[in-house]
Amino acid sequence: MQRKNYKVYFTVEAAVLYPIVLGVIVLMTYLLFFQYDRCLLEQDMGRAAVRSGSRWMQKKEELNRQLQEKDMFFDTEKYIAWESELPVWKLEKNQVTVEQTGRMPYPFSEIAEVPRYWSAKAAFQVKRNNPVEILRNSQRYRGKTEETTESDNKENTSGAVQ
């Protein structure tokens, strides 16, 4: 009776390799969800900061009311796997700071007794500028640049041979 010699190492390699490849694919997909939600969070915070910075005539109480009612509540359905906290904003000396933290549970963290999270924080700072102040500063800057170009022209012409 002859024994047949089968090569079964391909089966063993596949049994080890397929779970690893599948785990990497699931992890990459999960990380892409995290990155997508983080980008949305930064976009929402940036938009809220720009909106609050453009309201330069409003008093702090009016701005507070408007931010709490409209600007600080975002569409949370667009986040794929994100648990976000309430946004926080501060107004100090015409400097508006808007920040929010979001988190996403680790894959299969429900199995463990204590769930763990990946978290990200987005914060933006905007200075509330008065348009009149901006125009005055630009005119001052333009005047300074014209003075320096005139003085440069005088130096260049005074050194020329006549």
Secondary structure in CASP SS format (residue, H / E / C, confidence):
PFRMAT SS
TARGET T0000
AUTHOR 0000-0000-0000
METHOD secondary structure of the structure
MODEL  1
M C 1.00
Q C 1.00
R C 1.00
K C 1.00
N C 1.00
Y C 1.00
K C 1.00
V C 1.00
Y H 1.00
F H 1.00
T H 1.00
V H 1.00
E H 1.00
A H 1.00
A H 1.00
V H 1.00
L H 1.00
Y H 1.00
P H 1.00
I H 1.00
V H 1.00
L H 1.00
G H 1.00
V H 1.00
I H 1.00
V H 1.00
L H 1.00
M H 1.00
T H 1.00
Y H 1.00
L H 1.00
L H 1.00
F H 1.00
F H 1.00
Q H 1.00
Y H 1.00
D H 1.00
R H 1.00
C H 1.00
L H 1.00
L H 1.00
E H 1.00
Q H 1.00
D H 1.00
M H 1.00
G H 1.00
R H 1.00
A H 1.00
A H 1.00
V H 1.00
R H 1.00
S H 1.00
G H 1.00
S C 1.00
R C 1.00
W C 1.00
M C 1.00
Q C 1.00
K C 1.00
K H 1.00
E H 1.00
E H 1.00
L H 1.00
N H 1.00
R H 1.00
Q H 1.00
L H 1.00
Q H 1.00
E H 1.00
K H 1.00
D H 1.00
M C 1.00
F C 1.00
F C 1.00
D C 1.00
T H 1.00
E H 1.00
K H 1.00
Y C 1.00
I C 1.00
A C 1.00
W C 1.00
E E 1.00
S E 1.00
E C 1.00
L C 1.00
P C 1.00
V E 1.00
W E 1.00
K E 1.00
L E 1.00
E E 1.00
K C 1.00
N C 1.00
Q E 1.00
V E 1.00
T E 1.00
V E 1.00
E E 1.00
Q E 1.00
T E 1.00
G E 1.00
R E 1.00
M E 1.00
P E 1.00
Y C 1.00
P C 1.00
F C 1.00
S C 1.00
E C 1.00
I C 1.00
A C 1.00
E C 1.00
V C 1.00
P C 1.00
R C 1.00
Y E 1.00
W E 1.00
S E 1.00
A E 1.00
K E 1.00
A E 1.00
A E 1.00
F E 1.00
Q E 1.00
V E 1.00
K E 1.00
R C 1.00
N C 1.00
N C 1.00
P H 1.00
V H 1.00
E H 1.00
I H 1.00
L H 1.00
R H 1.00
N H 1.00
S H 1.00
Q H 1.00
R H 1.00
Y H 1.00
R H 1.00
G H 1.00
K H 1.00
T H 1.00
E H 1.00
E H 1.00
T H 1.00
T H 1.00
E H 1.00
S H 1.00
D H 1.00
N H 1.00
K H 1.00
E H 1.00
N H 1.00
T H 1.00
S H 1.00
G C 1.00
A C 1.00
V C 1.00
Q C 1.00
END
